């Protein structure tokens, strides 16, 4: 008997508030862990999920991508319905697609897009508290925009990489060099601003570290010239703090 | 010694998700109950709060109003800071104002404005799940708009009043007659629609009962002519179901 293995791509959205991030853990409820439990129940055997990347505890996703291999003959539509009926409403499977065996959610991806929300009102609206970081002061958006022009393009982003996060012996060759195709800030509400970043890859904590440093610039603590020096330093210690997780949304992952 | 009683007006916002509504209860955590506990701690004596109205469990508020009398000499600004430091982030005090003794948050109000959010995507975004009701189908917005024109203005809204909710012996004289100044629906996102109602007063469950009945019209279950008949019937049994609480937001309360 020949077992045919299928390779299924899953697009999903989640509210990360109550989860210890994407990656399965022995202790701690995670997105990957919850979906693998549901998948294993549906497939009637342990089924593992390969994510396009890890997200930290508290980070949200509008369209995360993962894939799993299965010899089950459950249809795509039944997989989606069964998963959504087992999973909590904080995790929703948006689509399931049949892929060839070569597809891998992480290795096949060519770029990603992230959003980061901040609210500058004196008192934060309770409705936004889980999805926007509260910065109760007026920011110089012009200064932030000038800094964002500096980071757009191809750079060594070592200053914005979580320290000790990467085993340099298994580097892909590009080290901490990445390309940001887009880095913009937009006003999306009376006191809400949204950062948007797209790029060919993101180092660990890269978006949150960039946002933390951009906010220093917006508050007048860091000049545009100093921001340029921070990027050039290739040293995490030169940059600002890691902005909180709950403002961050993985918006989209692109494939060829 | 003459004790000077101050009358303070409080404007507040809350995420109603985890609360058993506005009104204090023996069992059950409520917005009024939580704020009264905090106020009583600050004033060092039991201090009661008079709300502009009750909100049901799960209903949210962008700008609820309440007032309280106190002989405390704590400044307005200290009251606001102390309350916000004691209260959970799901409840935020936006402003405190000094009023004359005649001001009462409920009796002095002249009109109110409510919002109601629905999401029509096939799968609801986890990020909206606590703030918009999921109606996974295409709605005829044109039909809904025609029905909203019918309810705008002064009418007896008995068909949309929660049954058994009002002691008819203590009616103010206007019974279930109310005036809706505005009743509109707007598209606020790709698959998000927002109802907005302003009026001189709202009966218990009135917005939710109107929305439930408008959704029947949008789904093609009720014609515009039937909607007209439902309003004219002055009978709760003729109208649609009460729409869920979590789509509803008290947006504003107006005073002269």
Interface residues (C-beta under 8 A of the other chain):
Chain A: X13 X14 X15 X60 X62 X84 X89 X90 X91 X92 X93 X94 X123 X124 X125 X126 X127 X129 X131
Chain B: X13 X14 X15 X60 X62 X84 X89 X90 X91 X92 X93 X94 X123 X124 X125 X126 X127 X129 X131
